Amino acid sequence: MGLVSAMPAAENAILGYHRRPAYSGRLLLRRRHVHAICADWLERYDIRPRVPTLPAFAFPGGNQQKLVVARELEHDPDLLLVGQPTRGVDIGAIEFIHSRLVALRDDGKALLLVSVELDEILALADRILVMFDGRIVGEVTAEEAHERKGSTS
């Protein structure tokens, strides 16, 4: 959902940020620069294949997910809304993404995580709200949370 599958990885890497001076001149994208940035992210986030010119649909699902994560984390957001950040990625990528999200949080940034993965929630959350049928039915701190804890409301 965070990519335009027919567009190259490099353009997807700046999607939503494409008008920033770092990526765009007066009329056109700074393609060489965008490709260089994307190539760096593909390497650092272990996204394969490492070809910025390939369309997003040519990347396996987990690598598409890592491209979206890289794009958002590399722009140093003050607030990040994250839905299922590690869905479809391998165990090494999960640990890497989690460490980057924790670093973001530790830098004083706000992070709203939505996940169905209890282990992910327990690993990343300071405060946990449980929703059912569109309503908040429970709230616990990370220290109070565990797999068998019932609703607190």
C-alpha positions as CSV (number, residue, x, y, z in Angstrom):
1,M,0.0,0.0,0.0
2,G,3.0,2.3,0.5
3,L,4.4,1.9,-3.0
4,V,3.4,2.5,-6.6
5,S,4.3,-1.0,-8.0
6,A,5.0,0.1,-11.6
7,M,7.4,2.9,-10.5
8,P,11.1,2.3,-10.0
9,A,12.4,1.6,-6.5
10,A,14.3,4.9,-6.6
11,E,11.1,6.9,-7.2
12,N,9.2,4.9,-4.5
13,A,12.1,5.7,-2.1
14,I,11.2,9.4,-2.3
15,L,7.4,9.0,-2.7
16,G,5.8,11.8,-0.8
17,Y,9.1,13.6,-0.4
18,H,9.8,14.1,-4.1
19,R,9.3,17.9,-4.0
20,R,12.1,18.4,-1.4
21,P,15.1,20.3,-2.9
22,A,17.4,17.3,-2.2
23,Y,15.4,15.3,-4.7
24,S,14.0,17.8,-7.1
25,G,15.3,20.7,-9.2
26,R,13.1,23.5,-10.5
27,L,11.4,21.2,-13.1
28,L,12.8,17.7,-12.9
29,L,13.9,15.0,-10.4
30,R,17.6,14.9,-9.7
31,R,17.6,11.3,-10.9
32,R,21.3,10.5,-10.3
33,H,21.1,11.8,-6.8
34,V,17.8,9.9,-6.1
35,H,19.3,6.7,-7.5
36,A,22.4,7.1,-5.3
37,I,20.3,7.6,-2.2
38,C,18.1,4.6,-3.1
39,A,21.2,2.5,-3.7
40,D,22.5,3.4,-0.3
41,W,19.2,2.5,1.4
42,L,19.0,-0.8,-0.6
43,E,22.4,-1.7,0.8
44,R,21.9,-0.5,4.4
45,Y,18.4,-2.1,4.8
46,D,19.5,-5.2,2.9
47,I,16.8,-4.8,0.3
48,R,17.1,-7.1,-2.7
49,P,17.6,-6.9,-5.6
50,R,19.9,-3.9,-5.2
51,V,18.8,-2.2,-8.4
52,P,17.1,1.2,-7.9
53,T,15.8,1.2,-11.5
54,L,13.7,-1.9,-11.1
55,P,9.9,-1.4,-10.6
56,A,8.7,-2.0,-7.1
57,F,6.7,-5.1,-8.3
58,A,10.0,-6.8,-9.1
59,F,10.9,-6.9,-5.4
60,P,9.6,-9.7,-3.1
61,G,7.0,-8.5,-0.6
62,G,9.3,-8.4,2.4
63,N,11.7,-6.3,0.4
64,Q,8.9,-3.9,-0.7
65,Q,8.1,-3.6,3.0
66,K,11.7,-2.7,3.9
67,L,11.8,-0.1,1.1
68,V,8.8,1.6,2.7
69,V,10.3,1.4,6.2
70,A,13.6,2.8,4.8
71,R,11.9,5.7,3.1
72,E,10.0,6.8,6.3
73,L,12.8,6.2,8.8
74,E,15.4,8.0,6.7
75,H,13.4,11.2,6.8
76,D,13.7,11.5,10.6
77,P,10.0,12.0,11.4
78,D,8.8,13.6,14.6
79,L,5.8,11.3,14.6
80,L,5.6,8.0,12.8
81,L,2.4,6.0,12.4
82,V,3.4,2.4,11.7
83,G,1.1,-0.4,10.7
84,Q,2.5,-3.9,10.6
85,P,6.1,-2.7,10.1
86,T,7.6,-6.2,9.9
87,R,4.9,-8.0,8.0
88,G,6.5,-10.4,5.5
89,V,10.1,-9.6,6.3
90,D,12.7,-12.1,7.5
91,I,13.9,-12.5,11.1
92,G,17.1,-10.4,10.6
93,A,15.1,-7.6,9.0
94,I,12.6,-7.7,11.9
95,E,15.4,-7.2,14.4
96,F,16.9,-4.4,12.3
97,I,13.5,-2.6,11.9
98,H,12.7,-3.0,15.6
99,S,16.1,-1.5,16.5
100,R,15.5,1.5,14.2
101,L,12.1,2.1,15.7
102,V,13.4,1.8,19.2
103,A,16.2,4.3,18.3
104,L,13.5,6.7,16.9
105,R,11.5,6.4,20.1
106,D,14.7,6.9,22.3
107,D,15.4,10.1,20.3
108,G,12.2,11.5,21.7
109,K,10.1,10.9,18.6
110,A,6.5,9.7,18.8
111,L,5.7,6.3,17.4
112,L,2.2,4.9,17.1
113,L,2.4,1.2,16.3
114,V,-0.5,-0.9,15.1
115,S,0.2,-4.6,15.0
116,V,-1.4,-7.9,15.4
117,E,1.9,-9.4,16.4
118,L,1.9,-9.5,20.2
119,D,5.7,-10.1,20.4
120,E,6.2,-7.0,18.3
121,I,4.0,-4.9,20.5
122,L,5.7,-6.2,23.7
123,A,9.1,-5.5,22.2
124,L,8.3,-1.9,21.0
125,A,5.5,-0.4,23.1
126,D,5.7,1.8,26.2
127,R,1.9,1.8,26.5
128,I,-0.5,-0.7,25.0
129,L,-4.1,0.0,24.1
130,V,-6.3,-3.0,23.2
131,M,-9.1,-2.4,20.7
132,F,-12.1,-4.6,20.0
133,D,-14.9,-3.7,17.7
134,G,-13.7,-0.2,17.2
135,R,-13.4,0.6,21.0
136,I,-10.5,0.7,23.4
137,V,-11.2,-2.1,25.9
138,G,-7.9,-2.2,27.8
139,E,-4.8,-0.3,28.5
140,V,-1.5,-1.4,30.2
141,T,2.1,-0.3,30.3
142,A,4.7,-2.4,28.7
143,E,5.9,-3.5,32.2
144,E,2.4,-4.8,33.1
145,A,1.8,-6.5,29.8
146,H,2.1,-10.2,29.1
147,E,0.4,-12.7,26.8
148,R,-2.3,-13.8,29.3
149,K,-3.3,-10.4,30.8
150,G,-7.0,-9.7,30.5
151,S,-8.7,-6.4,29.8
152,T,-8.1,-3.7,32.4
153,S,-11.2,-1.7,31.9
